[in-house]
Amino acid sequence: GEDGTYPLDYFDLSDCGTYSQMWLWDLALTCSDYSNSLEDCQCTSTNILNEQGMLYCPGDTGPTCPDGCSVCITCMQLALGCSRNEAERDQRLPTRIRQ
């Protein structure tokens, strides 16, 4: 930006507000088909964060998308190839309770 700061300086995966508008713009500018398909859409900012080493698929221990931040899940899948289960926080909860 003009004041020497960049949007990436404020990126925090756990805070949807630090990136959701930018990621939504990326999708809006790159999707040519406004049907339910996201095949041709790109999350440019997500790719840049990945190239900078600031964002990657969570795996078993990495940070996940915050609750209610669907653009995070979408871009993690589109740009990084993460699975939906990987990107969503609630998938980390145990699925079985032992009695």
N, C-alpha and C positions, 0 to 999 in steps of 0.2 A: 504494500500500500504506500501511499504518499508519505506517511509518517515513519516509514522504515519497518513496519510490522507486516507480517504475512499471515494469511488465514491459517497456514499450517502451524504457526507458533502457538495457536490456541486449541489445536486439535486434542480432544480427550474422548476416547471411544465411549467412556461411561457417561458422557454428557452429550446427549443427542443434539442439543442446541448449538454445539460448537461446530457442527458440520452438516446437519440435515438440510439446510437451505442450499448449500453449495452442491451437495450430492443430488438433490432434487433437480437443480438446474442442469447438472450434467445429464441426467436422464431426459429431461425435457428437450434439451438441445440435440441429443443424439438419437432418440427414438423416432423412427420414420413411420412406424406402424402403431397407431394408437389403439389397437385392439388389446386383448389381454396378454399378448405375447411380448416378452422383453428380449427376444432373440437378438435384435440388432441394436440394443441399447448399450451404452457404455457409461461407466462410472470413472471418468478421467481422474478426478481428485483421489479416489480410492487407489487407483493404479500408482499415482505419484507418491502417495503415502507408503505404499508397499515398496516402491523403488528406493525410497529414502530409509527403509528399514523401520518405519514407524507403525506399520500395520501388517498383520499376517493372519492366516487362519489360526484360530485359537488352539486347536488340538485339545489336549486334555487339561492344560494349565493356563493357556493364554486368556486375555480379556475377551469378554463376549459383548454382544450388543445389549444396550439397556432395554428394559421392558417398554413396549409401546413405540419403539423406533424402527418401524418397518423398512425405512429406506436403508438403514444400516444392514439389515439382514439381506435385502435385495442386492445391495452393492457388494457385500462380502461374497455372495454367491456368484454374481456376474463377473466381477473384476478379479477375484482371487480364487474362485472355484471352490470356496468353502461349502460344506454341506449345510443345510438349514439347521440341522441338529447342532452342528458345531458353533454356529453363529448365535444361536438363541441361548440365553442364560438359563431358562427353566429346564432345559434338557440335561443340566448338570445334576439335578436332584435325583436321589435314588428312586428307581422305578419299582422296587420291591421292598416291602417292609417285613422283616423277619418277626415271627411271633414267638 
